[in-house]
Amino acid sequence: MTEERRPQFTSSPQQWDKLKPRAREMRRAPTPAEDALWQSLRSRRLAGAKFRRQHAIGGFIVDFVCVERRLIVEVDGEIHQQPGTQAYDAERQAALGALGFRVLRFDNAQVLAELSGVLAVIAEALGASTSP
């Protein structure tokens, strides 16, 4: 993909080219929670924010990102409760924070059971991320 078509400020061209096939694969097979959340985030449905799904940021693929407001939303399955995965998630969150992104994490059950509450937290973060 040419530099002009690659979204700005998300990853280097080399990282983008490496991660893009996996991101496409992940978009084709969302979890029920990811799909439910995407239906509420797509097409600027939440606070007019443009979210991208399964998008490369730095060397990572994140579930949802609003690049303009520097907000990432992750939806975690049971594997994220394992100690090794929790340590990786903490390192990943720190790396994304160092790139200037705020990361919100929700688990699958929370998204499916309390979608309106999850959306309220995201909407609040979007508002906070636009303040000076």
N, CA, C and O atoms as a GROMACS GRO file, in nm:
protein
  528
    1MET      N    1   0.085  -0.117   0.000
    1MET     CA    2   0.000   0.000   0.000
    1MET      C    3   0.089   0.123   0.000
    1MET      O    4   0.193   0.126   0.066
    2THR      N    5   0.050   0.222  -0.073
    2THR     CA    6   0.131   0.344  -0.081
    2THR      C    7   0.118   0.425   0.046
    2THR      O    8   0.020   0.414   0.120
    3GLU      N    9   0.218   0.507   0.070
    3GLU     CA   10   0.219   0.592   0.189
    3GLU      C   11   0.097   0.682   0.195
    3GLU      O   12   0.045   0.708   0.303
    4GLU      N   13   0.050   0.732   0.080
    4GLU     CA   14  -0.063   0.824   0.079
    4GLU      C   15  -0.192   0.757   0.127
    4GLU      O   16  -0.277   0.823   0.187
    5ARG      N   17  -0.207   0.628   0.100
    5ARG     CA   18  -0.331   0.558   0.136
    5ARG      C   19  -0.327   0.502   0.277
    5ARG      O   20  -0.432   0.469   0.332
    6ARG      N   21  -0.210   0.490   0.337
    6ARG     CA   22  -0.198   0.436   0.472
    6ARG      C   23  -0.243   0.542   0.571
    6ARG      O   24  -0.194   0.655   0.566
    7PRO      N   25  -0.336   0.509   0.662
    7PRO     CA   26  -0.380   0.609   0.759
    7PRO      C   27  -0.262   0.667   0.836
    7PRO      O   28  -0.169   0.596   0.872
    8GLN      N   29  -0.267   0.795   0.861
    8GLN     CA   30  -0.160   0.868   0.928
    8GLN      C   31  -0.144   0.824   1.073
    8GLN      O   32  -0.242   0.786   1.138
    9PHE      N   33  -0.022   0.831   1.123
    9PHE     CA   34   0.009   0.818   1.265
    9PHE      C   35  -0.031   0.686   1.329
    9PHE      O   36  -0.060   0.682   1.448
   10THR      N   37  -0.033   0.579   1.253
   10THR     CA   38  -0.072   0.454   1.316
   10THR      C   39   0.039   0.351   1.323
   10THR      O   40   0.052   0.282   1.424
   11SER      N   41   0.119   0.339   1.221
   11SER     CA   42   0.232   0.246   1.224
   11SER      C   43   0.324   0.279   1.108
   11SER      O   44   0.289   0.354   1.017
   12SER      N   45   0.443   0.223   1.114
   12SER     CA   46   0.536   0.244   1.003
   12SER      C   47   0.487   0.164   0.882
   12SER      O   48   0.409   0.070   0.899
   13PRO      N   49   0.531   0.199   0.763
   13PRO     CA   50   0.488   0.122   0.645
   13PRO      C   51   0.523  -0.027   0.656
   13PRO      O   52   0.446  -0.112   0.611
   14GLN      N   53   0.638  -0.059   0.716
   14GLN     CA   54   0.677  -0.199   0.731
   14GLN      C   55   0.584  -0.271   0.828
   14GLN      O   56   0.541  -0.383   0.801
   15GLN      N   57   0.553  -0.206   0.941
   15GLN     CA   58   0.460  -0.268   1.037
   15GLN      C   59   0.322  -0.283   0.974
   15GLN      O   60   0.258  -0.387   0.990
   16TRP      N   61   0.279  -0.180   0.905
   16TRP     CA   62   0.147  -0.182   0.841
   16TRP      C   63   0.135  -0.300   0.746
   16TRP      O   64   0.038  -0.376   0.751
   17ASP      N   65   0.234  -0.317   0.659
   17ASP     CA   66   0.231  -0.425   0.561
   17ASP      C   67   0.233  -0.562   0.629
   17ASP      O   68   0.171  -0.657   0.581
   18LYS      N   69   0.304  -0.573   0.739
   18LYS     CA   70   0.313  -0.700   0.811
   18LYS      C   71   0.182  -0.733   0.883
   18LYS      O   72   0.140  -0.848   0.884
   19LEU      N   73   0.118  -0.634   0.943
   19LEU     CA   74  -0.001  -0.656   1.025
   19LEU      C   75  -0.132  -0.656   0.946
   19LEU      O   76  -0.230  -0.714   0.991
   20LYS      N   77  -0.134  -0.592   0.833
   20LYS     CA   78  -0.257  -0.574   0.757
   20LYS      C   79  -0.329  -0.706   0.723
   20LYS      O   80  -0.450  -0.714   0.742
   21PRO      N   81  -0.260  -0.811   0.675
   21PRO     CA   82  -0.332  -0.936   0.645
   21PRO      C   83  -0.399  -0.996   0.769
   21PRO      O   84  -0.512  -1.044   0.761
   22ARG      N   85  -0.332  -0.992   0.883
   22ARG     CA   86  -0.391  -1.045   1.007
   22ARG      C   87  -0.511  -0.961   1.050
   22ARG      O   88  -0.611  -1.015   1.096
   23ALA      N   89  -0.501  -0.829   1.036
   23ALA     CA   90  -0.612  -0.740   1.072
   23ALA      C   91  -0.734  -0.772   0.985
   23ALA      O   92  -0.846  -0.776   1.035
   24ARG      N   93  -0.712  -0.792   0.858
   24ARG     CA   94  -0.823  -0.826   0.768
   24ARG      C   95  -0.889  -0.958   0.809
   24ARG      O   96  -1.011  -0.970   0.810
   25GLU      N   97  -0.805  -1.055   0.843
   25GLU     CA   98  -0.855  -1.185   0.888
   25GLU      C   99  -0.939  -1.169   1.014
   25GLU      O  100  -1.046  -1.230   1.026
   26MET      N  101  -0.892  -1.088   1.108
   26MET     CA  102  -0.964  -1.066   1.233
   26MET      C  103  -1.097  -0.993   1.209
   26MET      O  104  -1.195  -1.019   1.279
   27ARG      N  105  -1.101  -0.903   1.113
   27ARG     CA  106  -1.226  -0.831   1.081
   27ARG      C  107  -1.332  -0.927   1.029
   27ARG      O  108  -1.452  -0.906   1.050
   28ARG      N  109  -1.289  -1.031   0.961
   28ARG     CA  110  -1.384  -1.127   0.903
   28ARG      C  111  -1.444  -1.221   1.007
   28ARG      O  112  -1.546  -1.284   0.981
   29ALA      N  113  -1.382  -1.232   1.124
   29ALA     CA  114  -1.428  -1.327   1.225
   29ALA      C  115  -1.436  -1.260   1.363
   29ALA      O  116  -1.366  -1.301   1.455
   30PRO      N  117  -1.522  -1.159   1.378
   30PRO     CA  118  -1.532  -1.092   1.507
   30PRO      C  119  -1.602  -1.181   1.610
   30PRO      O  120  -1.682  -1.268   1.575
   31THR      N  121  -1.571  -1.157   1.735
   31THR     CA  122  -1.646  -1.224   1.842
   31THR      C  123  -1.784  -1.158   1.848
   31THR      O  124  -1.802  -1.048   1.796
   32PRO      N  125  -1.882  -1.223   1.909
   32PRO     CA  126  -2.014  -1.160   1.922
   32PRO      C  127  -2.005  -1.023   1.994
   32PRO      O  128  -2.077  -0.930   1.959
   33ALA      N  129  -1.918  -1.013   2.093
   33ALA     CA  130  -1.904  -0.886   2.165
   33ALA      C  131  -1.843  -0.778   2.075
   33ALA      O  132  -1.890  -0.664   2.076
   34GLU      N  133  -1.741  -0.814   1.998
   34GLU     CA  134  -1.682  -0.717   1.905
   34GLU      C  135  -1.784  -0.671   1.802
   34GLU      O  136  -1.792  -0.553   1.769
   35ASP      N  137  -1.863  -0.766   1.752
   35ASP     CA  138  -1.964  -0.731   1.652
   35ASP      C  139  -2.069  -0.638   1.712
   35ASP      O  140  -2.108  -0.539   1.648
   36ALA      N  141  -2.116  -0.667   1.832
   36ALA     CA  142  -2.216  -0.582   1.897
   36ALA      C  143  -2.162  -0.441   1.919
   36ALA      O  144  -2.232  -0.343   1.894
   37LEU      N  145  -2.038  -0.431   1.966
   37LEU     CA  146  -1.980  -0.300   1.990
   37LEU      C  147  -1.959  -0.225   1.858
   37LEU      O  148  -1.984  -0.105   1.850
   38TRP      N  149  -1.913  -0.296   1.755
   38TRP     CA  150  -1.889  -0.232   1.626
   38TRP      C  151  -2.018  -0.172   1.569
   38TRP      O  152  -2.014  -0.065   1.507
   39GLN      N  153  -2.130  -0.238   1.589
   39GLN     CA  154  -2.257  -0.185   1.537
   39GLN      C  155  -2.289  -0.049   1.598
   39GLN      O  156  -2.357   0.032   1.536
   40SER      N  157  -2.241  -0.024   1.720
   40SER     CA  158  -2.264   0.105   1.786
   40SER      C  159  -2.155   0.208   1.758
   40SER      O  160  -2.178   0.328   1.776
   41LEU      N  161  -2.038   0.163   1.715
   41LEU     CA  162  -1.927   0.256   1.691
   41LEU      C  163  -1.914   0.295   1.544
   41LEU      O  164  -1.863   0.403   1.513
   42ARG      N  165  -1.957   0.211   1.455
   42ARG     CA  166  -1.936   0.236   1.311
   42ARG      C  167  -2.014   0.358   1.263
   42ARG      O  168  -2.112   0.400   1.326
   43SER      N  169  -1.971   0.412   1.155
   43SER     CA  170  -2.038   0.524   1.088
   43SER      C  171  -2.061   0.644   1.179
   43SER      O  172  -2.163   0.711   1.170
   44ARG      N  173  -1.964   0.670   1.266
   44ARG     CA  174  -1.969   0.787   1.356
   44ARG      C  175  -2.094   0.790   1.443
   44ARG      O  176  -2.148   0.898   1.471
   45ARG      N  177  -2.140   0.674   1.486
   45ARG     CA  178  -2.264   0.666   1.564
   45ARG      C  179  -2.246   0.711   1.709
   45ARG      O  180  -2.344   0.747   1.773
   46LEU      N  181  -2.125   0.709   1.760
   46LEU     CA  182  -2.103   0.748   1.899
   46LEU      C  183  -2.024   0.878   1.903
   46LEU      O  184  -1.907   0.882   1.866
   47ALA      N  185  -2.088   0.983   1.947
   47ALA     CA  186  -2.026   1.115   1.965
   47ALA      C  187  -1.960   1.167   1.838
   47ALA      O  188  -1.867   1.248   1.845
   48GLY      N  189  -2.006   1.122   1.723
   48GLY     CA  190  -1.950   1.168   1.597
   48GLY      C  191  -1.807   1.125   1.572
   48GLY      O  192  -1.741   1.176   1.482
   49ALA      N  193  -1.759   1.029   1.652
   49ALA     CA  194  -1.620   0.985   1.641
   49ALA      C  195  -1.606   0.876   1.535
   49ALA      O  196  -1.689   0.786   1.526
   50LYS      N  197  -1.501   0.887   1.454
   50LYS     CA  198  -1.474   0.785   1.352
   50LYS      C  199  -1.385   0.677   1.412
   50LYS      O  200  -1.269   0.701   1.446
   51PHE      N  201  -1.440   0.558   1.425
   51PHE     CA  202  -1.365   0.444   1.475
   51PHE      C  203  -1.325   0.354   1.360
   51PHE      O  204  -1.398   0.339   1.262
   52ARG      N  205  -1.207   0.294   1.373
   52ARG     CA  206  -1.161   0.191   1.281
   52ARG      C  207  -1.159   0.061   1.360
   52ARG      O  208  -1.135   0.060   1.481
   53ARG      N  209  -1.183  -0.049   1.290
   53ARG     CA  210  -1.190  -0.180   1.354
   53ARG      C  211  -1.069  -0.263   1.315
   53ARG      O  212  -1.027  -0.262   1.200
   54GLN      N  213  -1.013  -0.336   1.412
   54GLN     CA  214  -0.896  -0.422   1.388
   54GLN      C  215  -0.792  -0.345   1.308
   54GLN      O  216  -0.766  -0.374   1.192
   55HIS      N  217  -0.734  -0.247   1.373
   55HIS     CA  218  -0.646  -0.152   1.305
   55HIS      C  219  -0.506  -0.156   1.365
   55HIS      O  220  -0.489  -0.173   1.486
   56ALA      N  221  -0.406  -0.141   1.280
   56ALA     CA  222  -0.266  -0.142   1.325
   56ALA      C  223  -0.227  -0.008   1.386
   56ALA      O  224  -0.240   0.097   1.324
   57ILE      N  225  -0.180  -0.015   1.510
   57ILE     CA  226  -0.124   0.100   1.581
   57ILE      C  227   0.013   0.056   1.630
   57ILE      O  228   0.024  -0.040   1.706
   58GLY      N  229   0.117   0.125   1.586
   58GLY     CA  230   0.251   0.080   1.621
   58GLY      C  231   0.268  -0.062   1.570
   58GLY      O  232   0.241  -0.089   1.454
   59GLY      N  233   0.313  -0.151   1.655
   59GLY     CA  234   0.330  -0.291   1.617
   59GLY      C  235   0.217  -0.380   1.660
   59GLY      O  236   0.233  -0.501   1.667
   60PHE      N  237   0.101  -0.322   1.690
   60PHE     CA  238  -0.012  -0.398   1.743
   60PHE      C  239  -0.135  -0.382   1.655
   60PHE      O  240  -0.149  -0.283   1.582
   61ILE      N  241  -0.225  -0.480   1.664
   61ILE     CA  242  -0.358  -0.466   1.605
   61ILE      C  243  -0.453  -0.444   1.722
   61ILE      O  244  -0.461  -0.527   1.812
   62VAL      N  245  -0.523  -0.333   1.720
   62VAL     CA  246  -0.617  -0.302   1.828
   62VAL      C  247  -0.759  -0.328   1.778
   62VAL      O  248  -0.785  -0.322   1.658
   63ASP      N  249  -0.849  -0.357   1.871
   63ASP     CA  250  -0.986  -0.390   1.832
   63ASP      C  251  -1.056  -0.271   1.766
   63ASP      O  252  -1.109  -0.283   1.655
   64PHE      N  253  -1.055  -0.156   1.834
   64PHE     CA  254  -1.120  -0.035   1.782
   64PHE      C  255  -1.034   0.085   1.817
   64PHE      O  256  -0.977   0.092   1.926
   65VAL      N  257  -1.025   0.180   1.725
   65VAL     CA  258  -0.948   0.301   1.753
   65VAL      C  259  -1.014   0.421   1.688
   65VAL      O  260  -1.062   0.415   1.575
   66CYS      N  261  -1.016   0.529   1.762
   66CYS     CA  262  -1.050   0.660   1.707
   66CYS      C  263  -0.918   0.735   1.704
   66CYS      O  264  -0.874   0.791   1.805
   67VAL      N  265  -0.854   0.737   1.588
   67VAL     CA  266  -0.721   0.796   1.574
   67VAL      C  267  -0.725   0.945   1.608
   67VAL      O  268  -0.637   0.996   1.678
   68GLU      N  269  -0.826   1.014   1.558
   68GLU     CA  270  -0.835   1.158   1.577
   68GLU      C  271  -0.842   1.197   1.725
   68GLU      O  272  -0.790   1.301   1.765
   69ARG      N  273  -0.906   1.113   1.805
   69ARG     CA  274  -0.920   1.143   1.949
   69ARG      C  275  -0.827   1.058   2.035
   69ARG      O  276  -0.834   1.061   2.158
   70ARG      N  277  -0.740   0.981   1.968
   70ARG     CA  278  -0.635   0.903   2.035
   70ARG      C  279  -0.692   0.808   2.141
   70ARG      O  280  -0.640   0.798   2.252
   71LEU      N  281  -0.800   0.739   2.105
   71LEU     CA  282  -0.867   0.647   2.197
   71LEU      C  283  -0.875   0.508   2.135
   71LEU      O  284  -0.918   0.491   2.021
   72ILE      N  285  -0.833   0.409   2.213
   72ILE     CA  286  -0.838   0.268   2.173
   72ILE      C  287  -0.935   0.197   2.266
   72ILE      O  288  -0.935   0.220   2.387
   73VAL      N  289  -1.018   0.109   2.208
   73VAL     CA  290  -1.110   0.027   2.286
   73VAL      C  291  -1.078  -0.119   2.256
   73VAL      O  292  -1.081  -0.162   2.141
   74GLU      N  293  -1.047  -0.194   2.361
   74GLU     CA  294  -1.015  -0.335   2.348
   74GLU      C  295  -1.127  -0.417   2.412
   74GLU      O  296  -1.179  -0.381   2.517
   75VAL      N  297  -1.163  -0.527   2.347
   75VAL     CA  298  -1.263  -0.620   2.398
   75VAL      C  299  -1.191  -0.753   2.423
   75VAL      O  300  -1.143  -0.818   2.330
   76ASP      N  301  -1.185  -0.791   2.550
   76ASP     CA  302  -1.103  -0.905   2.591
   76ASP      C  303  -1.184  -1.030   2.618
   76ASP      O  304  -1.289  -1.026   2.683
   77GLY      N  305  -1.134  -1.142   2.569
   77GLY     CA  306  -1.192  -1.273   2.598
   77GLY      C  307  -1.127  -1.334   2.722
   77GLY      O  308  -1.047  -1.269   2.789
   78GLU      N  309  -1.162  -1.458   2.750
   78GLU     CA  310  -1.113  -1.526   2.871
   78GLU      C  311  -0.961  -1.539   2.875
   78GLU      O  312  -0.903  -1.539   2.984
   79ILE      N  313  -0.897  -1.549   2.761
   79ILE     CA  314  -0.751  -1.564   2.758
   79ILE      C  315  -0.680  -1.447   2.826
   79ILE      O  316  -0.569  -1.461   2.876
   80HIS      N  317  -0.746  -1.332   2.828
   80HIS     CA  318  -0.686  -1.213   2.889
   80HIS      C  319  -0.684  -1.219   3.042
   80HIS      O  320  -0.630  -1.129   3.106
   81GLN      N  321  -0.744  -1.324   3.100
   81GLN     CA  322  -0.740  -1.343   3.245
   81GLN      C  323  -0.618  -1.423   3.289
   81GLN      O  324  -0.588  -1.430   3.408
   82GLN      N  325  -0.547  -1.483   3.194
   82GLN     CA  326  -0.430  -1.564   3.227
   82GLN      C  327  -0.312  -1.472   3.260
   82GLN      O  328  -0.294  -1.369   3.196
   83PRO      N  329  -0.232  -1.509   3.362
   83PRO     CA  330  -0.121  -1.423   3.406
   83PRO      C  331  -0.025  -1.380   3.295
   83PRO      O  332   0.012  -1.262   3.290
   84GLY      N  333   0.015  -1.468   3.207
   84GLY     CA  334   0.106  -1.432   3.099
   84GLY      C  335   0.044  -1.331   3.004
   84GLY      O  336   0.110  -1.238   2.959
   85THR      N  337  -0.082  -1.350   2.975
   85THR     CA  338  -0.152  -1.259   2.886
   85THR      C  339  -0.174  -1.124   2.954
   85THR      O  340  -0.163  -1.020   2.890
   86GLN      N  341  -0.203  -1.125   3.083
   86GLN     CA  342  -0.221  -1.000   3.156
   86GLN      C  343  -0.093  -0.918   3.154
   86GLN      O  344  -0.098  -0.796   3.140
   87ALA      N  345   0.022  -0.982   3.169
   87ALA     CA  346   0.150  -0.911   3.165
   87ALA      C  347   0.173  -0.852   3.025
   87ALA      O  348   0.216  -0.737   3.012
   88TYR      N  349   0.143  -0.931   2.922
   88TYR     CA  350   0.157  -0.881   2.785
   88TYR      C  351   0.063  -0.762   2.761
   88TYR      O  352   0.102  -0.662   2.702
   89ASP      N  353  -0.062  -0.775   2.807
   89ASP     CA  354  -0.159  -0.666   2.790
   89ASP      C  355  -0.109  -0.538   2.858
   89ASP      O  356  -0.127  -0.428   2.804
   90ALA      N  357  -0.048  -0.551   2.975
   90ALA     CA  358   0.004  -0.433   3.046
   90ALA      C  359   0.118  -0.369   2.966
   90ALA      O  360   0.125  -0.246   2.955
   91GLU      N  361   0.207  -0.450   2.911
   91GLU     CA  362   0.316  -0.398   2.829
   91GLU      C  363   0.262  -0.331   2.702
   91GLU      O  364   0.308  -0.224   2.662
   92ARG      N  365   0.166  -0.395   2.642
   92ARG     CA  366   0.104  -0.342   2.521
   92ARG      C  367   0.035  -0.209   2.550
   92ARG      O  368   0.048  -0.113   2.473
   93GLN      N  369  -0.038  -0.203   2.661
   93GLN     CA  370  -0.107  -0.080   2.699
   93GLN      C  371  -0.006   0.032   2.724
   93GLN      O  372  -0.030   0.147   2.685
   94ALA      N  373   0.105   0.001   2.789
   94ALA     CA  374   0.209   0.102   2.812
   94ALA      C  375   0.269   0.151   2.680
   94ALA      O  376   0.293   0.270   2.663
   95ALA      N  377   0.292   0.058   2.588
   95ALA     CA  378   0.349   0.097   2.458
   95ALA      C  379   0.251   0.185   2.381
   95ALA      O  380   0.292   0.284   2.319
   96LEU      N  381   0.125   0.151   2.383
   96LEU     CA  382   0.023   0.233   2.315
   96LEU      C  383   0.009   0.369   2.383
   96LEU      O  384  -0.010   0.471   2.316
   97GLY      N  385   0.019   0.370   2.515
   97GLY     CA  386   0.017   0.497   2.588
   97GLY      C  387   0.135   0.585   2.550
   97GLY      O  388   0.121   0.707   2.539
   98ALA      N  389   0.250   0.524   2.531
   98ALA     CA  390   0.368   0.600   2.490
   98ALA      C  391   0.352   0.660   2.351
   98ALA      O  392   0.418   0.759   2.317
   99LEU      N  393   0.264   0.601   2.271
   99LEU     CA  394   0.234   0.656   2.138
   99LEU      C  395   0.126   0.764   2.145
   99LEU      O  396   0.088   0.822   2.043
  100GLY      N  397   0.077   0.791   2.266
  100GLY     CA  398  -0.022   0.897   2.285
  100GLY      C  399  -0.167   0.851   2.284
  100GLY      O  400  -0.257   0.933   2.268
  101PHE      N  401  -0.191   0.721   2.300
  101PHE     CA  402  -0.326   0.669   2.299
  101PHE      C  403  -0.372   0.632   2.439
  101PHE      O  404  -0.295   0.579   2.519
  102ARG      N  405  -0.498   0.660   2.468
  102ARG     CA  406  -0.562   0.612   2.590
  102ARG      C  407  -0.629   0.480   2.554
  102ARG      O  408  -0.690   0.468   2.447
  103VAL      N  409  -0.619   0.381   2.641
  103VAL     CA  410  -0.674   0.248   2.614
  103VAL      C  411  -0.782   0.215   2.716
  103VAL      O  412  -0.759   0.220   2.837
  104LEU      N  413  -0.901   0.181   2.666
  104LEU     CA  414  -1.010   0.131   2.750
  104LEU      C  415  -1.023  -0.018   2.724
  104LEU      O  416  -1.016  -0.062   2.609
  105ARG      N  417  -1.042  -0.097   2.831
  105ARG     CA  418  -1.057  -0.242   2.816
  105ARG      C  419  -1.190  -0.285   2.876
  105ARG      O  420  -1.229  -0.242   2.984
  106PHE      N  421  -1.259  -0.372   2.803
  106PHE     CA  422  -1.383  -0.432   2.849
  106PHE      C  423  -1.375  -0.581   2.817
  106PHE      O  424  -1.311  -0.621   2.720
  107ASP      N  425  -1.441  -0.664   2.900
  107ASP     CA  426  -1.442  -0.805   2.864
  107ASP      C  427  -1.568  -0.836   2.784
  107ASP      O  428  -1.665  -0.759   2.784
  108ASN      N  429  -1.565  -0.949   2.715
  108ASN     CA  430  -1.676  -0.988   2.628
  108ASN      C  431  -1.809  -0.986   2.701
  108ASN      O  432  -1.907  -0.932   2.650
  109ALA      N  433  -1.814  -1.046   2.821
  109ALA     CA  434  -1.940  -1.054   2.896
  109ALA      C  435  -1.993  -0.916   2.929
  109ALA      O  436  -2.114  -0.892   2.921
  110GLN      N  437  -1.906  -0.826   2.966
  110GLN     CA  438  -1.947  -0.690   2.998
  110GLN      C  439  -2.009  -0.621   2.877
  110GLN      O  440  -2.113  -0.556   2.889
  111VAL      N  441  -1.946  -0.634   2.762
  111VAL     CA  442  -1.999  -0.572   2.640
  111VAL      C  443  -2.137  -0.628   2.607
  111VAL      O  444  -2.228  -0.553   2.574
  112LEU      N  445  -2.152  -0.760   2.615
  112LEU     CA  446  -2.278  -0.823   2.579
  112LEU      C  447  -2.389  -0.794   2.681
  112LEU      O  448  -2.505  -0.779   2.642
  113ALA      N  449  -2.355  -0.788   2.809
  113ALA     CA  450  -2.457  -0.768   2.913
  113ALA      C  451  -2.488  -0.621   2.940
  113ALA      O  452  -2.600  -0.587   2.978
  114GLU      N  453  -2.389  -0.534   2.919
  114GLU     CA  454  -2.404  -0.393   2.958
  114GLU      C  455  -2.359  -0.299   2.847
  114GLU      O  456  -2.284  -0.205   2.872
  115LEU      N  457  -2.403  -0.323   2.725
  115LEU     CA  458  -2.356  -0.244   2.612
  115LEU      C  459  -2.380  -0.095   2.632
  115LEU      O  460  -2.292  -0.014   2.601
  116SER      N  461  -2.494  -0.057   2.683
  116SER     CA  462  -2.520   0.087   2.701
  116SER      C  463  -2.423   0.149   2.802
  116SER      O  464  -2.381   0.263   2.784
  117GLY      N  465  -2.388   0.076   2.906
  117GLY     CA  466  -2.291   0.125   3.003
  117GLY      C  467  -2.152   0.137   2.943
  117GLY      O  468  -2.080   0.233   2.970
  118VAL      N  469  -2.114   0.039   2.862
  118VAL     CA  470  -1.984   0.042   2.793
  118VAL      C  471  -1.979   0.163   2.700
  118VAL      O  472  -1.879   0.235   2.696
  119LEU      N  473  -2.086   0.185   2.626
  119LEU     CA  474  -2.090   0.300   2.534
  119LEU      C  475  -2.083   0.432   2.610
  119LEU      O  476  -2.022   0.528   2.562
  120ALA      N  477  -2.143   0.438   2.728
  120ALA     CA  478  -2.137   0.560   2.809
  120ALA      C  479  -1.993   0.588   2.853
  120ALA      O  480  -1.949   0.703   2.851
  121VAL      N  481  -1.920   0.484   2.891
  121VAL     CA  482  -1.779   0.501   2.932
  121VAL      C  483  -1.696   0.549   2.812
  121VAL      O  484  -1.611   0.636   2.826
  122ILE      N  485  -1.721   0.491   2.696
  122ILE     CA  486  -1.647   0.530   2.576
  122ILE      C  487  -1.680   0.675   2.540
  122ILE      O  488  -1.590   0.753   2.509
  123ALA      N  489  -1.808   0.710   2.544
  123ALA     CA  490  -1.850   0.847   2.512
  123ALA      C  491  -1.785   0.947   2.606
  123ALA      O  492  -1.742   1.054   2.564
  124GLU      N  493  -1.778   0.912   2.734
  124GLU     CA  494  -1.713   1.000   2.832
  124GLU      C  495  -1.564   1.015   2.800
  124GLU      O  496  -1.509   1.125   2.808
  125ALA      N  497  -1.500   0.906   2.766
  125ALA     CA  498  -1.357   0.911   2.731
  125ALA      C  499  -1.335   0.993   2.606
  125ALA      O  500  -1.235   1.065   2.596
  126LEU      N  501  -1.425   0.985   2.510
  126LEU     CA  502  -1.413   1.066   2.390
  126LEU      C  503  -1.420   1.214   2.423
  126LEU      O  504  -1.345   1.295   2.368
  127GLY      N  505  -1.509   1.250   2.513
  127GLY     CA  506  -1.520   1.388   2.557
  127GLY      C  507  -1.397   1.434   2.630
  127GLY      O  508  -1.349   1.546   2.609
  128ALA      N  509  -1.344   1.347   2.717
  128ALA     CA  510  -1.225   1.382   2.794
  128ALA      C  511  -1.103   1.393   2.703
  128ALA      O  512  -1.014   1.474   2.727
  129SER      N  513  -1.099   1.311   2.600
  129SER     CA  514  -0.980   1.310   2.513
  129SER      C  515  -0.975   1.432   2.422
  129SER      O  516  -0.872   1.461   2.361
  130THR      N  517  -1.086   1.504   2.412
  130THR     CA  518  -1.086   1.624   2.327
  130THR      C  519  -1.059   1.750   2.408
  130THR      O  520  -1.042   1.857   2.350
  131SER      N  521  -1.054   1.739   2.542
  131SER     CA  522  -1.026   1.857   2.623
  131SER      C  523  -0.877   1.887   2.623
  131SER      O  524  -0.795   1.798   2.604
  132PRO      N  525  -0.841   2.016   2.645
  132PRO     CA  526  -0.698   2.050   2.648
  132PRO      C  527  -0.629   1.992   2.768
  132PRO      O  528  -0.509   2.011   2.786
   0.00000   0.00000   0.00000
